[in-house]
Amino acid sequence: MQKSNIIITTLTAVAVILVSGLFLNGRWQAATPVYAQNESSSAAQRYITVVGEGIISIQPDIAKTTIGVETIKATVKEASDENQQTIAQVLDALKAAGVADDDIQTAGFNIYTEQFFPPESGPQGEAQYRYHVTNQVQVTIRDIDKVGDVLDAAIEAGANSTYGVEFQLEDQEAAQSDARALAIESANAKAAELAKLTNVSVGQVLSVSEVIGNSPYFSAPSAQAYGMGGGGGGTPISAGELQLTMQVQVTYALE
């Protein structure tokens, strides 16, 4: 009887050692639990992407133009000296018309030679030369009601070219925020309409971004050609309105 107890005890100890060895060697593997998969989780998430556009009309508060003086003479020195004198008169006239020093910036200075043949000799005659000197300044006009007066003052002082008048909004942040809000409203309305047409519901927003390359942009009136001839009274130039357009792309989950 005592011998049986010893054998049973020994067998039990061996069993414990074998089981422990299996755990230590990583050979004992617990059964992996299997869960029932929800049908909706296996399906791809449904979503809709729309582009919303917001457009607002605003009044411009500044105007920009480029004013120039071109001088043509038989020698470079003559052309340069006269051009320098005339552009100085133009700058004085701009300042007298209310344009600040900081709002006047040199936009270009060029000298080039023109070869020509006098009509009496024709192309077979001896070539002659004359020299063109051009000095241009970019001007910011902050009182847009005086754009015509400023241009007239520059012309009277000797300016003989302008390169369009562009009306702008100096601080665009507030206007962009308003247009952005309208663009989001537009996107929400589009998504709701499309969802209704397809018998689904709009869920949460998954992503939103501004459309790169299209937003924001202004469409603005501009005076491209400004007459250099004489005339009485200030030339009327209308600022009109600016239109600011912003676009956003929004992706919504569908329910």
ChimeraX commands (.cxc) that place a marker at each C-alpha (Angstrom):
marker #1 position 0.00,0.00,0.00 radius 0.5
marker #1 position 2.78,2.32,0.81 radius 0.5
marker #1 position 4.47,1.41,-2.45 radius 0.5
marker #1 position 1.32,2.36,-4.45 radius 0.5
marker #1 position 1.23,5.79,-2.83 radius 0.5
marker #1 position 4.81,6.36,-3.83 radius 0.5
marker #1 position 4.08,5.40,-7.47 radius 0.5
marker #1 position 0.98,7.64,-7.67 radius 0.5
marker #1 position 2.88,10.56,-6.19 radius 0.5
marker #1 position 5.69,10.04,-8.64 radius 0.5
marker #1 position 3.32,9.91,-11.63 radius 0.5
marker #1 position 1.58,13.07,-10.47 radius 0.5
marker #1 position 4.88,14.89,-10.20 radius 0.5
marker #1 position 5.88,13.77,-13.69 radius 0.5
marker #1 position 2.56,15.00,-15.08 radius 0.5
marker #1 position 3.07,18.41,-13.48 radius 0.5
marker #1 position 6.57,18.63,-14.90 radius 0.5
marker #1 position 5.35,17.70,-18.40 radius 0.5
marker #1 position 2.55,20.26,-18.34 radius 0.5
marker #1 position 4.91,22.94,-17.05 radius 0.5
marker #1 position 7.34,22.13,-19.82 radius 0.5
marker #1 position 4.67,22.60,-22.43 radius 0.5
marker #1 position 3.86,26.07,-21.09 radius 0.5
marker #1 position 7.52,27.04,-20.87 radius 0.5
marker #1 position 8.30,25.89,-24.40 radius 0.5
marker #1 position 5.30,27.72,-25.82 radius 0.5
marker #1 position 3.77,24.52,-27.13 radius 0.5
marker #1 position 0.57,24.89,-25.23 radius 0.5
marker #1 position -1.76,27.04,-27.29 radius 0.5
marker #1 position -5.04,28.24,-25.96 radius 0.5
marker #1 position -7.98,28.08,-28.31 radius 0.5
marker #1 position -8.49,31.31,-30.24 radius 0.5
marker #1 position -11.94,32.74,-29.57 radius 0.5
marker #1 position -14.14,33.25,-32.61 radius 0.5
marker #1 position -16.67,36.08,-32.66 radius 0.5
marker #1 position -19.57,36.51,-34.98 radius 0.5
marker #1 position -18.82,39.40,-37.40 radius 0.5
marker #1 position -21.37,42.11,-37.70 radius 0.5
marker #1 position -22.56,42.34,-41.27 radius 0.5
marker #1 position -22.36,46.14,-41.31 radius 0.5
marker #1 position -18.74,46.18,-40.12 radius 0.5
marker #1 position -17.60,44.08,-43.07 radius 0.5
marker #1 position -19.25,46.35,-45.60 radius 0.5
marker #1 position -17.36,49.38,-46.93 radius 0.5
marker #1 position -18.37,52.64,-45.33 radius 0.5
marker #1 position -20.68,54.62,-47.54 radius 0.5
marker #1 position -19.98,58.30,-48.04 radius 0.5
marker #1 position -20.65,61.23,-50.33 radius 0.5
marker #1 position -18.33,64.05,-51.42 radius 0.5
marker #1 position -19.59,67.42,-52.62 radius 0.5
marker #1 position -18.08,70.81,-53.45 radius 0.5
marker #1 position -19.74,73.87,-51.96 radius 0.5
marker #1 position -19.23,77.39,-53.29 radius 0.5
marker #1 position -19.61,80.68,-51.46 radius 0.5
marker #1 position -19.77,84.00,-53.33 radius 0.5
marker #1 position -19.99,87.43,-51.72 radius 0.5
marker #1 position -19.97,90.93,-53.21 radius 0.5
marker #1 position -17.91,93.58,-51.47 radius 0.5
marker #1 position -16.73,97.11,-52.07 radius 0.5
marker #1 position -13.03,97.54,-52.92 radius 0.5
marker #1 position -11.06,99.92,-50.73 radius 0.5
marker #1 position -7.83,100.43,-52.72 radius 0.5
marker #1 position -6.81,100.79,-56.35 radius 0.5
marker #1 position -3.47,99.93,-57.94 radius 0.5
marker #1 position -2.07,101.18,-61.20 radius 0.5
marker #1 position 1.27,101.45,-62.97 radius 0.5
marker #1 position 2.21,104.86,-64.34 radius 0.5
marker #1 position 5.12,105.41,-66.69 radius 0.5
marker #1 position 7.17,107.98,-68.53 radius 0.5
marker #1 position 8.78,107.11,-71.86 radius 0.5
marker #1 position 11.31,109.47,-73.41 radius 0.5
marker #1 position 12.77,109.16,-76.92 radius 0.5
marker #1 position 15.89,111.09,-77.89 radius 0.5
marker #1 position 18.84,110.93,-80.27 radius 0.5
marker #1 position 21.29,110.08,-77.48 radius 0.5
marker #1 position 21.04,108.01,-74.33 radius 0.5
marker #1 position 22.07,110.94,-72.14 radius 0.5
marker #1 position 19.42,113.23,-73.57 radius 0.5
marker #1 position 16.74,110.59,-73.11 radius 0.5
marker #1 position 17.87,109.69,-69.60 radius 0.5
marker #1 position 18.17,113.28,-68.39 radius 0.5
marker #1 position 14.75,114.29,-69.69 radius 0.5
marker #1 position 13.13,111.11,-68.37 radius 0.5
marker #1 position 14.61,111.66,-64.93 radius 0.5
marker #1 position 13.29,115.20,-64.82 radius 0.5
marker #1 position 9.81,114.20,-65.98 radius 0.5
marker #1 position 9.41,111.25,-63.60 radius 0.5
marker #1 position 10.43,113.52,-60.72 radius 0.5
marker #1 position 7.62,115.90,-61.68 radius 0.5
marker #1 position 5.18,112.98,-61.86 radius 0.5
marker #1 position 6.17,111.76,-58.39 radius 0.5
marker #1 position 5.69,115.25,-56.96 radius 0.5
marker #1 position 2.25,115.44,-58.58 radius 0.5
marker #1 position 1.25,112.05,-57.14 radius 0.5
marker #1 position 2.24,113.11,-53.64 radius 0.5
marker #1 position 0.40,116.41,-54.04 radius 0.5
marker #1 position -2.70,114.42,-55.04 radius 0.5
marker #1 position -2.59,112.52,-51.73 radius 0.5
marker #1 position -0.51,109.43,-52.54 radius 0.5
marker #1 position 1.89,108.53,-49.72 radius 0.5
marker #1 position 5.58,107.83,-50.31 radius 0.5
marker #1 position 5.14,104.22,-49.16 radius 0.5
marker #1 position 2.47,103.71,-51.82 radius 0.5
marker #1 position 4.83,104.55,-54.70 radius 0.5
marker #1 position 7.27,101.87,-55.83 radius 0.5
marker #1 position 9.50,101.64,-58.89 radius 0.5
marker #1 position 8.14,98.91,-61.16 radius 0.5
marker #1 position 10.62,99.10,-64.03 radius 0.5
marker #1 position 13.41,101.08,-65.66 radius 0.5
marker #1 position 14.45,100.27,-69.21 radius 0.5
marker #1 position 16.68,101.65,-71.95 radius 0.5
marker #1 position 16.70,100.30,-75.48 radius 0.5
marker #1 position 17.94,101.36,-78.89 radius 0.5
marker #1 position 15.70,101.68,-81.93 radius 0.5
marker #1 position 17.17,101.43,-85.40 radius 0.5
marker #1 position 15.28,103.13,-88.21 radius 0.5
marker #1 position 15.69,104.41,-91.75 radius 0.5
marker #1 position 14.53,107.93,-92.65 radius 0.5
marker #1 position 11.63,107.94,-95.13 radius 0.5
marker #1 position 13.59,109.95,-97.66 radius 0.5
marker #1 position 16.41,107.38,-97.91 radius 0.5
marker #1 position 14.45,104.17,-97.44 radius 0.5
marker #1 position 15.97,100.83,-96.37 radius 0.5
marker #1 position 18.89,101.35,-98.76 radius 0.5
marker #1 position 20.02,104.44,-96.89 radius 0.5
marker #1 position 22.10,104.76,-93.77 radius 0.5
marker #1 position 20.51,103.45,-90.58 radius 0.5
marker #1 position 19.88,105.90,-87.79 radius 0.5
marker #1 position 19.31,105.33,-84.09 radius 0.5
marker #1 position 17.25,106.76,-81.30 radius 0.5
marker #1 position 17.05,105.80,-77.67 radius 0.5
marker #1 position 14.03,104.98,-75.50 radius 0.5
marker #1 position 14.15,105.40,-71.74 radius 0.5
marker #1 position 11.15,104.15,-69.76 radius 0.5
marker #1 position 10.55,104.58,-66.04 radius 0.5
marker #1 position 7.48,103.02,-64.41 radius 0.5
marker #1 position 6.10,103.24,-60.88 radius 0.5
marker #1 position 3.37,101.19,-59.22 radius 0.5
marker #1 position 0.96,103.38,-57.31 radius 0.5
marker #1 position -1.51,102.39,-54.59 radius 0.5
marker #1 position -4.46,104.78,-54.28 radius 0.5
marker #1 position -6.28,104.42,-50.97 radius 0.5
marker #1 position -9.06,106.89,-51.69 radius 0.5
marker #1 position -10.71,105.14,-54.62 radius 0.5
marker #1 position -13.00,108.12,-55.23 radius 0.5
marker #1 position -9.90,110.05,-56.35 radius 0.5
marker #1 position -8.47,107.53,-58.81 radius 0.5
marker #1 position -9.34,109.69,-61.82 radius 0.5
marker #1 position -7.92,112.81,-60.18 radius 0.5
marker #1 position -4.65,111.05,-59.33 radius 0.5
marker #1 position -4.24,109.81,-62.90 radius 0.5
marker #1 position -5.03,113.23,-64.31 radius 0.5
marker #1 position -2.42,114.81,-62.02 radius 0.5
marker #1 position 0.20,112.33,-63.21 radius 0.5
marker #1 position -0.63,112.98,-66.87 radius 0.5
marker #1 position -0.48,116.73,-66.46 radius 0.5
marker #1 position 2.96,116.32,-64.88 radius 0.5
marker #1 position 4.26,114.39,-67.89 radius 0.5
marker #1 position 3.24,110.73,-67.53 radius 0.5
marker #1 position 2.45,109.27,-70.94 radius 0.5
marker #1 position 1.49,105.67,-70.15 radius 0.5
marker #1 position -0.57,103.70,-67.66 radius 0.5
marker #1 position -1.08,99.96,-67.43 radius 0.5
marker #1 position -4.59,99.48,-66.13 radius 0.5
marker #1 position -6.31,100.19,-62.83 radius 0.5
marker #1 position -7.06,97.24,-60.56 radius 0.5
marker #1 position -9.43,97.55,-57.61 radius 0.5
marker #1 position -8.70,95.39,-54.58 radius 0.5
marker #1 position -9.68,94.71,-50.99 radius 0.5
marker #1 position -6.70,95.30,-48.72 radius 0.5
marker #1 position -7.82,93.18,-45.74 radius 0.5
marker #1 position -9.40,90.02,-47.11 radius 0.5
marker #1 position -9.65,87.85,-43.98 radius 0.5
marker #1 position -13.14,88.89,-42.88 radius 0.5
marker #1 position -14.49,88.58,-46.42 radius 0.5
marker #1 position -12.91,85.15,-46.82 radius 0.5
marker #1 position -14.51,83.97,-43.58 radius 0.5
marker #1 position -17.95,85.06,-44.80 radius 0.5
marker #1 position -17.47,83.36,-48.17 radius 0.5
marker #1 position -16.16,80.21,-46.48 radius 0.5
marker #1 position -19.26,80.00,-44.27 radius 0.5
marker #1 position -21.48,80.29,-47.35 radius 0.5
marker #1 position -19.47,77.55,-49.06 radius 0.5
marker #1 position -20.06,75.19,-46.12 radius 0.5
marker #1 position -23.78,75.97,-46.19 radius 0.5
marker #1 position -23.79,75.20,-49.91 radius 0.5
marker #1 position -22.03,71.88,-49.33 radius 0.5
marker #1 position -24.51,70.91,-46.59 radius 0.5
marker #1 position -27.45,71.70,-48.85 radius 0.5
marker #1 position -26.01,69.72,-51.76 radius 0.5
marker #1 position -25.30,66.69,-49.59 radius 0.5
marker #1 position -28.80,66.76,-48.10 radius 0.5
marker #1 position -30.39,67.01,-51.55 radius 0.5
marker #1 position -28.37,64.12,-52.97 radius 0.5
marker #1 position -29.05,61.98,-49.92 radius 0.5
marker #1 position -32.78,62.60,-50.22 radius 0.5
marker #1 position -32.75,61.65,-53.89 radius 0.5
marker #1 position -31.05,58.34,-53.07 radius 0.5
marker #1 position -33.12,57.55,-49.95 radius 0.5
marker #1 position -30.28,57.78,-47.46 radius 0.5
marker #1 position -29.40,60.14,-44.62 radius 0.5
marker #1 position -26.37,62.37,-44.20 radius 0.5
marker #1 position -24.17,61.49,-41.24 radius 0.5
marker #1 position -21.15,63.15,-39.72 radius 0.5
marker #1 position -18.49,65.04,-41.66 radius 0.5
marker #1 position -15.52,62.81,-42.47 radius 0.5
marker #1 position -13.28,65.45,-44.06 radius 0.5
marker #1 position -13.34,69.05,-45.25 radius 0.5
marker #1 position -10.82,71.06,-47.25 radius 0.5
marker #1 position -10.64,74.15,-49.41 radius 0.5
marker #1 position -10.39,73.46,-53.11 radius 0.5
marker #1 position -6.77,74.15,-53.99 radius 0.5
marker #1 position -6.27,76.34,-57.03 radius 0.5
marker #1 position -9.81,77.72,-57.02 radius 0.5
marker #1 position -10.18,79.29,-53.62 radius 0.5
marker #1 position -10.26,82.07,-52.79 radius 0.5
marker #1 position -10.30,84.25,-55.87 radius 0.5
marker #1 position -11.60,87.71,-56.72 radius 0.5
marker #1 position -13.27,88.87,-59.88 radius 0.5
marker #1 position -12.86,92.60,-60.06 radius 0.5
marker #1 position -13.54,95.49,-62.42 radius 0.5
marker #1 position -10.50,97.11,-63.99 radius 0.5
marker #1 position -9.79,100.01,-66.30 radius 0.5
marker #1 position -7.30,98.59,-68.78 radius 0.5
marker #1 position -6.73,101.57,-71.03 radius 0.5
marker #1 position -6.46,105.10,-69.83 radius 0.5
marker #1 position -6.44,107.92,-72.35 radius 0.5
marker #1 position -3.32,110.04,-72.53 radius 0.5
marker #1 position -4.87,112.84,-74.52 radius 0.5
marker #1 position -5.87,116.22,-73.19 radius 0.5
marker #1 position -9.33,116.95,-71.92 radius 0.5
marker #1 position -11.26,118.95,-69.42 radius 0.5
marker #1 position -12.26,117.70,-65.99 radius 0.5
marker #1 position -11.32,114.58,-64.09 radius 0.5
marker #1 position -11.68,111.28,-65.87 radius 0.5
marker #1 position -14.48,109.22,-64.25 radius 0.5
marker #1 position -13.45,105.73,-63.16 radius 0.5
marker #1 position -15.95,103.48,-61.38 radius 0.5
marker #1 position -14.74,101.03,-58.74 radius 0.5
marker #1 position -17.83,98.81,-58.93 radius 0.5
marker #1 position -17.89,95.71,-56.71 radius 0.5
marker #1 position -15.57,92.81,-56.07 radius 0.5
marker #1 position -16.84,89.25,-56.04 radius 0.5
marker #1 position -15.01,86.88,-53.73 radius 0.5
marker #1 position -15.48,83.17,-54.44 radius 0.5
marker #1 position -14.40,80.33,-52.16 radius 0.5
marker #1 position -14.91,76.58,-52.65 radius 0.5
marker #1 position -14.75,73.76,-50.12 radius 0.5
marker #1 position -14.83,70.00,-50.59 radius 0.5
marker #1 position -16.69,68.09,-47.88 radius 0.5
marker #1 position -17.06,64.33,-47.41 radius 0.5
marker #1 position -20.03,63.07,-45.35 radius 0.5
marker #1 position -20.83,59.62,-44.03 radius 0.5
marker #1 position -24.14,58.15,-45.22 radius 0.5
marker #1 position -26.55,56.43,-42.89 radius 0.5
marker link #1:1,2 radius 0.2
marker link #1:2,3 radius 0.2
marker link #1:3,4 radius 0.2
marker link #1:4,5 radius 0.2
marker link #1:5,6 radius 0.2
marker link #1:6,7 radius 0.2
marker link #1:7,8 radius 0.2
marker link #1:8,9 radius 0.2
marker link #1:9,10 radius 0.2
marker link #1:10,11 radius 0.2
marker link #1:11,12 radius 0.2
marker link #1:12,13 radius 0.2
marker link #1:13,14 radius 0.2
marker link #1:14,15 radius 0.2
marker link #1:15,16 radius 0.2
marker link #1:16,17 radius 0.2
marker link #1:17,18 radius 0.2
marker link #1:18,19 radius 0.2
marker link #1:19,20 radius 0.2
marker link #1:20,21 radius 0.2
marker link #1:21,22 radius 0.2
marker link #1:22,23 radius 0.2
marker link #1:23,24 radius 0.2
marker link #1:24,25 radius 0.2
marker link #1:25,26 radius 0.2
marker link #1:26,27 radius 0.2
marker link #1:27,28 radius 0.2
marker link #1:28,29 radius 0.2
marker link #1:29,30 radius 0.2
marker link #1:30,31 radius 0.2
marker link #1:31,32 radius 0.2
marker link #1:32,33 radius 0.2
marker link #1:33,34 radius 0.2
marker link #1:34,35 radius 0.2
marker link #1:35,36 radius 0.2
marker link #1:36,37 radius 0.2
marker link #1:37,38 radius 0.2
marker link #1:38,39 radius 0.2
marker link #1:39,40 radius 0.2
marker link #1:40,41 radius 0.2
marker link #1:41,42 radius 0.2
marker link #1:42,43 radius 0.2
marker link #1:43,44 radius 0.2
marker link #1:44,45 radius 0.2
marker link #1:45,46 radius 0.2
marker link #1:46,47 radius 0.2
marker link #1:47,48 radius 0.2
marker link #1:48,49 radius 0.2
marker link #1:49,50 radius 0.2
marker link #1:50,51 radius 0.2
marker link #1:51,52 radius 0.2
marker link #1:52,53 radius 0.2
marker link #1:53,54 radius 0.2
marker link #1:54,55 radius 0.2
marker link #1:55,56 radius 0.2
marker link #1:56,57 radius 0.2
marker link #1:57,58 radius 0.2
marker link #1:58,59 radius 0.2
marker link #1:59,60 radius 0.2
marker link #1:60,61 radius 0.2
marker link #1:61,62 radius 0.2
marker link #1:62,63 radius 0.2
marker link #1:63,64 radius 0.2
marker link #1:64,65 radius 0.2
marker link #1:65,66 radius 0.2
marker link #1:66,67 radius 0.2
marker link #1:67,68 radius 0.2
marker link #1:68,69 radius 0.2
marker link #1:69,70 radius 0.2
marker link #1:70,71 radius 0.2
marker link #1:71,72 radius 0.2
marker link #1:72,73 radius 0.2
marker link #1:73,74 radius 0.2
marker link #1:74,75 radius 0.2
marker link #1:75,76 radius 0.2
marker link #1:76,77 radius 0.2
marker link #1:77,78 radius 0.2
marker link #1:78,79 radius 0.2
marker link #1:79,80 radius 0.2
marker link #1:80,81 radius 0.2
marker link #1:81,82 radius 0.2
marker link #1:82,83 radius 0.2
marker link #1:83,84 radius 0.2
marker link #1:84,85 radius 0.2
marker link #1:85,86 radius 0.2
marker link #1:86,87 radius 0.2
marker link #1:87,88 radius 0.2
marker link #1:88,89 radius 0.2
marker link #1:89,90 radius 0.2
marker link #1:90,91 radius 0.2
marker link #1:91,92 radius 0.2
marker link #1:92,93 radius 0.2
marker link #1:93,94 radius 0.2
marker link #1:94,95 radius 0.2
marker link #1:95,96 radius 0.2
marker link #1:96,97 radius 0.2
marker link #1:97,98 radius 0.2
marker link #1:98,99 radius 0.2
marker link #1:99,100 radius 0.2
marker link #1:100,101 radius 0.2
marker link #1:101,102 radius 0.2
marker link #1:102,103 radius 0.2
marker link #1:103,104 radius 0.2
marker link #1:104,105 radius 0.2
marker link #1:105,106 radius 0.2
marker link #1:106,107 radius 0.2
marker link #1:107,108 radius 0.2
marker link #1:108,109 radius 0.2
marker link #1:109,110 radius 0.2
marker link #1:110,111 radius 0.2
marker link #1:111,112 radius 0.2
marker link #1:112,113 radius 0.2
marker link #1:113,114 radius 0.2
marker link #1:114,115 radius 0.2
marker link #1:115,116 radius 0.2
marker link #1:116,117 radius 0.2
marker link #1:117,118 radius 0.2
marker link #1:118,119 radius 0.2
marker link #1:119,120 radius 0.2
marker link #1:120,121 radius 0.2
marker link #1:121,122 radius 0.2
marker link #1:122,123 radius 0.2
marker link #1:123,124 radius 0.2
marker link #1:124,125 radius 0.2
marker link #1:125,126 radius 0.2
marker link #1:126,127 radius 0.2
marker link #1:127,128 radius 0.2
marker link #1:128,129 radius 0.2
marker link #1:129,130 radius 0.2
marker link #1:130,131 radius 0.2
marker link #1:131,132 radius 0.2
marker link #1:132,133 radius 0.2
marker link #1:133,134 radius 0.2
marker link #1:134,135 radius 0.2
marker link #1:135,136 radius 0.2
marker link #1:136,137 radius 0.2
marker link #1:137,138 radius 0.2
marker link #1:138,139 radius 0.2
marker link #1:139,140 radius 0.2
marker link #1:140,141 radius 0.2
marker link #1:141,142 radius 0.2
marker link #1:142,143 radius 0.2
marker link #1:143,144 radius 0.2
marker link #1:144,145 radius 0.2
marker link #1:145,146 radius 0.2
marker link #1:146,147 radius 0.2
marker link #1:147,148 radius 0.2
marker link #1:148,149 radius 0.2
marker link #1:149,150 radius 0.2
marker link #1:150,151 radius 0.2
marker link #1:151,152 radius 0.2
marker link #1:152,153 radius 0.2
marker link #1:153,154 radius 0.2
marker link #1:154,155 radius 0.2
marker link #1:155,156 radius 0.2
marker link #1:156,157 radius 0.2
marker link #1:157,158 radius 0.2
marker link #1:158,159 radius 0.2
marker link #1:159,160 radius 0.2
marker link #1:160,161 radius 0.2
marker link #1:161,162 radius 0.2
marker link #1:162,163 radius 0.2
marker link #1:163,164 radius 0.2
marker link #1:164,165 radius 0.2
marker link #1:165,166 radius 0.2
marker link #1:166,167 radius 0.2
marker link #1:167,168 radius 0.2
marker link #1:168,169 radius 0.2
marker link #1:169,170 radius 0.2
marker link #1:170,171 radius 0.2
marker link #1:171,172 radius 0.2
marker link #1:172,173 radius 0.2
marker link #1:173,174 radius 0.2
marker link #1:174,175 radius 0.2
marker link #1:175,176 radius 0.2
marker link #1:176,177 radius 0.2
marker link #1:177,178 radius 0.2
marker link #1:178,179 radius 0.2
marker link #1:179,180 radius 0.2
marker link #1:180,181 radius 0.2
marker link #1:181,182 radius 0.2
marker link #1:182,183 radius 0.2
marker link #1:183,184 radius 0.2
marker link #1:184,185 radius 0.2
marker link #1:185,186 radius 0.2
marker link #1:186,187 radius 0.2
marker link #1:187,188 radius 0.2
marker link #1:188,189 radius 0.2
marker link #1:189,190 radius 0.2
marker link #1:190,191 radius 0.2
marker link #1:191,192 radius 0.2
marker link #1:192,193 radius 0.2
marker link #1:193,194 radius 0.2
marker link #1:194,195 radius 0.2
marker link #1:195,196 radius 0.2
marker link #1:196,197 radius 0.2
marker link #1:197,198 radius 0.2
marker link #1:198,199 radius 0.2
marker link #1:199,200 radius 0.2
marker link #1:200,201 radius 0.2
marker link #1:201,202 radius 0.2
marker link #1:202,203 radius 0.2
marker link #1:203,204 radius 0.2
marker link #1:204,205 radius 0.2
marker link #1:205,206 radius 0.2
marker link #1:206,207 radius 0.2
marker link #1:207,208 radius 0.2
marker link #1:208,209 radius 0.2
marker link #1:209,210 radius 0.2
marker link #1:210,211 radius 0.2
marker link #1:211,212 radius 0.2
marker link #1:212,213 radius 0.2
marker link #1:213,214 radius 0.2
marker link #1:214,215 radius 0.2
marker link #1:215,216 radius 0.2
marker link #1:216,217 radius 0.2
marker link #1:217,218 radius 0.2
marker link #1:218,219 radius 0.2
marker link #1:219,220 radius 0.2
marker link #1:220,221 radius 0.2
marker link #1:221,222 radius 0.2
marker link #1:222,223 radius 0.2
marker link #1:223,224 radius 0.2
marker link #1:224,225 radius 0.2
marker link #1:225,226 radius 0.2
marker link #1:226,227 radius 0.2
marker link #1:227,228 radius 0.2
marker link #1:228,229 radius 0.2
marker link #1:229,230 radius 0.2
marker link #1:230,231 radius 0.2
marker link #1:231,232 radius 0.2
marker link #1:232,233 radius 0.2
marker link #1:233,234 radius 0.2
marker link #1:234,235 radius 0.2
marker link #1:235,236 radius 0.2
marker link #1:236,237 radius 0.2
marker link #1:237,238 radius 0.2
marker link #1:238,239 radius 0.2
marker link #1:239,240 radius 0.2
marker link #1:240,241 radius 0.2
marker link #1:241,242 radius 0.2
marker link #1:242,243 radius 0.2
marker link #1:243,244 radius 0.2
marker link #1:244,245 radius 0.2
marker link #1:245,246 radius 0.2
marker link #1:246,247 radius 0.2
marker link #1:247,248 radius 0.2
marker link #1:248,249 radius 0.2
marker link #1:249,250 radius 0.2
marker link #1:250,251 radius 0.2
marker link #1:251,252 radius 0.2
marker link #1:252,253 radius 0.2
marker link #1:253,254 radius 0.2
marker link #1:254,255 radius 0.2
view
